[in-house]
Amino acid sequence: MGSSSHNFKRWFRGADGSQAKAAESSQPASRTSRRCIGLSEFMRDLRSTDDKKLCVLDLGPTSPANISFLTELGVRVYNEDILREAQDPNYQTKQEDGSLLPDPVKFFAENMNYPAEQFDAVLFWDVADYLPEPLVKPLVEKLQTMLKPKGNLLAFFHTKDAGPESLNSRHHIVQNDTLELEPRPGFPLQRIFNNRHIENLFKDFASRKFFLGRDNIREVLMVR
């Protein structure tokens, strides 16, 4: 995997909003809409000034809607489809029971290689619920170093296992407080975090604010 092409896929600096909207026009019929208080709080302070462009890291699959929405705010958007990358067999190692799991050393040697305090905010989405266990804690630790002081991180967590309905989703930003969710098969739910687990995982962040949605999703806004 060449570094130049890989960087191009994950960095959408100054992406053209009209092109992004055109690519998004053929949206799947399976999308559902949800109001998101956590997103509204996240967006409240996400405004660039004339002399400073904010940088946001989106950890979901590429969404032209997100690129368009954020770049129109004057934000630089970086993208890492962390769940897809974690499935790459080049990072897998065989466990004692014969199962395959990603090796965090191999994985982070080629992924998430950003300078310290690169980002003003991170859209973590529901990655922690679906990411293989060996990568969860190291990812959170890396995100803490990559966030600027007082930087925001928005994460979603399932409050219960709803079986087939607990699909991973591609999150498309429609408005400051509205998302469209597009089901994304192939990523089974790995775990359910309770409040204590979340607080422990993000214990080094300065604050955590919880919002419970009607759809069994807990929204958490973290501040470094």
C-alpha positions in Angstrom: 0.0 0.0 0.0 1.8 3.1 -1.2 1.9 6.0 1.2 0.9 8.7 -1.3 -2.3 6.9 -2.4 -3.2 5.9 1.1 -2.8 9.5 2.3 -5.0 10.8 -0.5 -7.8 8.5 0.5 -7.8 9.7 4.0 -7.2 13.5 3.5 -9.9 15.6 1.9 -8.4 19.1 2.4 -10.5 21.7 0.7 -12.8 19.1 -0.9 -15.2 20.7 -3.3 -18.7 20.8 -1.8 -20.6 20.7 -5.1 -18.8 17.6 -6.2 -19.4 15.9 -2.8 -23.1 16.7 -3.0 -23.3 15.3 -6.6 -21.7 12.1 -5.5 -24.1 11.8 -2.6 -27.3 12.3 -4.7 -27.8 8.6 -5.3 -28.3 7.8 -1.6 -29.5 4.3 -0.7 -33.2 3.9 0.3 -32.2 2.0 3.4 -31.0 5.1 5.2 -32.7 6.2 8.4 -32.6 9.6 10.0 -31.9 10.4 13.7 -31.7 13.5 15.8 -28.4 13.8 17.6 -27.9 16.0 20.6 -24.2 15.0 20.9 -23.6 16.1 17.3 -25.3 19.4 17.9 -23.0 20.0 20.9 -20.0 18.9 18.8 -20.9 21.3 16.0 -21.5 24.3 18.3 -17.9 25.3 18.6 -16.8 23.9 15.2 -16.3 27.1 13.3 -13.1 28.2 11.6 -11.9 31.8 11.7 -10.4 33.6 8.7 -6.8 33.0 9.9 -7.3 29.5 11.2 -8.7 26.4 9.7 -9.9 23.7 12.1 -8.9 20.1 11.4 -11.4 17.2 12.0 -10.7 13.5 11.8 -13.6 11.3 10.6 -13.1 7.7 11.6 -15.9 6.3 9.6 -16.0 5.3 5.9 -15.8 8.2 3.4 -19.0 10.2 3.3 -19.3 12.9 0.6 -22.0 14.5 2.8 -19.7 14.9 5.7 -16.9 16.3 3.5 -19.3 18.8 1.9 -20.9 19.8 5.2 -17.6 20.3 7.1 -15.6 21.9 4.3 -18.4 24.5 3.9 -17.7 25.4 7.5 -14.0 26.0 6.5 -12.9 22.8 8.1 -10.1 20.5 6.8 -11.4 16.9 6.8 -9.2 13.9 7.3 -10.7 10.4 7.0 -9.6 7.0 8.3 -11.9 4.0 7.8 -10.5 2.3 10.8 -12.8 -0.7 10.8 -12.1 -1.5 7.2 -8.3 -1.2 7.7 -8.5 -3.5 10.8 -9.8 -6.3 8.5 -6.6 -6.2 6.4 -5.0 -9.7 6.7 -1.6 -8.1 6.7 -2.2 -7.0 10.2 -3.6 -10.3 11.5 -1.8 -12.7 13.8 -2.9 -16.1 14.9 -3.9 -16.5 18.5 -3.4 -19.6 20.7 -7.0 -20.7 20.0 -6.4 -20.4 16.2 -8.4 -17.2 15.8 -7.0 -14.2 13.9 -6.8 -10.8 15.5 -5.0 -7.6 14.4 -1.6 -6.9 15.9 -1.7 -3.4 17.3 2.0 -2.8 16.7 1.7 -3.8 13.0 -1.6 -1.9 12.6 -0.5 1.4 14.1 2.8 1.3 12.4 0.9 2.0 9.1 -2.3 3.7 10.3 -3.2 6.8 12.3 0.2 8.3 11.8 -0.5 11.9 12.6 1.5 14.5 14.6 0.6 15.2 18.2 -2.1 17.8 18.6 -3.0 17.7 14.9 -6.8 17.8 15.3 -9.3 20.1 16.8 -12.0 17.4 16.8 -12.6 13.7 16.1 -15.8 12.0 14.9 -15.3 8.6 16.5 -18.9 7.5 15.7 -19.6 3.9 16.9 -16.1 2.5 16.1 -15.4 1.2 19.7 -18.4 -1.2 19.6 -17.1 -2.9 16.4 -13.3 -2.6 16.6 -11.4 -5.8 17.4 -10.4 -5.8 21.1 -6.6 -5.4 20.7 -7.0 -2.1 18.9 -9.5 -0.3 21.1 -7.3 1.0 24.0 -4.3 1.8 21.7 -6.6 3.7 19.4 -8.1 5.8 22.2 -4.6 6.5 23.5 -3.4 7.7 20.0 -6.5 9.9 19.6 -5.7 11.6 22.9 -2.3 12.6 21.7 -3.5 13.7 18.3 -6.2 16.0 19.7 -5.4 19.5 20.7 -6.0 20.6 24.3 -9.8 21.1 24.8 -10.4 19.3 21.5 -13.7 17.4 21.2 -14.4 13.8 20.4 -17.9 12.5 19.7 -18.6 8.8 20.2 -21.7 6.5 20.0 -22.2 3.3 22.1 -25.0 0.7 21.9 -26.8 0.3 25.2 -27.9 -3.3 24.3 -27.3 -5.9 21.7 -30.3 -5.8 19.4 -29.0 -8.7 17.2 -29.3 -8.0 13.5 -30.4 -4.4 14.2 -27.0 -3.7 15.8 -25.4 -3.1 12.5 -22.5 -0.8 12.1 -23.5 2.3 10.2 -22.1 4.9 7.9 -22.9 8.2 9.4 -23.9 11.1 7.1 -24.2 14.6 8.5 -27.4 16.3 7.2 -27.7 19.2 9.7 -26.0 20.3 12.9 -28.3 18.0 14.9 -29.3 15.4 12.3 -27.6 12.3 10.9 -28.6 9.7 8.2 -27.5 6.2 9.1 -26.7 3.8 6.3 -26.4 0.1 7.4 -22.9 -1.3 6.8 -22.9 -5.1 6.9 -19.7 -7.1 7.6 -18.8 -5.6 10.9 -20.3 -7.6 13.8 -20.9 -6.0 17.2 -18.0 -6.9 19.4 -19.1 -5.6 22.8 -21.5 -3.4 24.9 -19.9 -0.6 26.9 -21.6 0.6 30.1 -21.0 4.1 31.5 -18.2 2.9 33.8 -16.4 1.1 30.9 -16.6 4.3 28.8 -15.3 6.4 31.6 -12.4 4.0 32.1 -11.6 3.9 28.4 -11.5 7.7 28.2 -10.2 8.3 31.7 -7.5 10.6 30.6 -9.9 13.0 28.9 -10.8 16.1 30.9 -14.6 15.7 30.7 -17.3 13.4 29.4 -20.9 14.4 28.7 -23.5 11.6 28.1 -26.7 11.8 26.1 -29.1 8.8 25.9 -31.0 8.5 22.6 -34.4 6.7 22.1 -32.8 4.2 19.7 -30.6 2.5 22.4 -27.6 4.6 21.5 -25.6 6.5 24.1 -23.9 9.6 22.7 -20.8 10.8 24.5 -19.0 14.1 23.9 -15.5 14.0 25.3 -13.1 16.9 25.8 -9.4 16.4 26.0 
